[in-house]
């Protein structure tokens, strides 16, 4: 009897090792397939990778050359700025390098800029274009930001700033190192989209807007974040400019943001008064500018940059 039990132990250990090897091969294959899909079929990844590679090469211009400007933001700039037109309108005075990643906010770009500077980017001007609510939001884009904007120290830093628990921090670290884990929500959404008709409409019904701090808390949070970004840029030889893109019903918070920026000593551009744009300048989602709105915003932004951009 003892002989039978003892002989079964090596067999069990052997099958356990085989199972581990099979699981490892499966995980490696899944990761390799995810990397292939992202690199060859993701328009967002292709755009961000191209823009990022160009931004890393940015250097201060020599006397007589156009000023180098790094322009970062989310989908409000992606749809609201006609980059080709902006290049045409400003080519004589500046060279603009855009990086636009949808659904990003303050923490995405605070740590995203830190990584860019560490990797050698040296623009003379950094323009951060975010709506006020996302500038003040305490959150992070879970997809793409950990994968393409952060290094491991950035992941740990943002986890500390957001006071994430061990589980959330570990999850963020895996998203940084694994393409499959970073893109798992998008993959799940694609599967559900094939099963559930009009899935986007269902999610839009439950989507909540970021909460904007009120009163003195607004000024304290905004001023602190503005100074942090400004100090980061100054430490790397760049001047910070905050760009506030137009969104419906944002006039009051834009005014508050302008006051906070003045107290923090940071220049803020509001190229277009939000109340000056009617609904006909927005897409059906009532948030992003359409082609007409983008044309107006791009021209106004080019004018502000040319008029107020002074590099020390």
Secondary structure, 3 states (H helix, E strand, C coil): CHHHHHHHHHHHHHHHHHHHHHHHHHHHHHHHHHHHHHHHHCHHHHHHHHHHHHHHCCCCCCCCCCEEEEEEECHHHHHHCCHHHHHHHHCCCEEEEEEECCCCCHHHHHHHHHHHHHCCCCCCEEEEECCHHHHHCCCCCCCCHHHHHCCHHHHHHHHHHCCCCHHHHHHHHHHHHCHHHHCHHHHHHHHHHHHCCCHHHHHHHHCCCCCCCCHHHHHHHHHHHHHHHHHHHHHCCCEEEEECCCCCCCHHHHHHHHHHHHHHCCEEECCCCHHHCCHHHECCCCCCECHHHHHHHHHHHHHHHHHHCCCC
